[in-house]
């Protein structure tokens, strides 16, 4: 029960940080892009292959409100990481062998 509460509190905290905190994140989240802009070679870069994806550029496609768009992208990221990490943990978990003993035979 204690570990379940810890998991739920951690999940809620991650969702709040991703949903609310993402709005207050740096306006230059990608260091390479920022340096490219500062040094003047950003215009020579090709568009990324994922430029038309639903969560490109840390925003949610089809949502006009910047705060909501970034928050939804953050929450979706938390959900995706949770699913991937949960699936990996499930795949590599330790399994206890089935008890096949029938007890002592006398």
C-alpha positions, 0 to 999 in steps of 0.5 A: 500500500505504501509503494502504491501511494508513493507511485501515485504521488510521484505520477501526479507530481510528474504530471503537474511539473510536465503540465504546468512547469513546461509553460515556464521552461526556457524559450530556447529548450534545444541548446543546439538550435539556440546556438545555431540561431545565435551564430547565424546558421539556423536558416541553413538547417533542414526541417526535421523529419518529425516536423509534422508530428503531433508534438513537434517543437514541444507543442500539441498540434491543433491547440492554439493556446500556447500554455495548453498546447505545451502542457498537453505535450508535457503530459503526453510525454509523461504518459509515454515514458510511463508506458515504456518504462512500465512495459520494460519493467513488466517484461523483465520482472522476476517471476516466482516459479510455480509451486509444483511440490505436492508435499512430503510423501511417506 
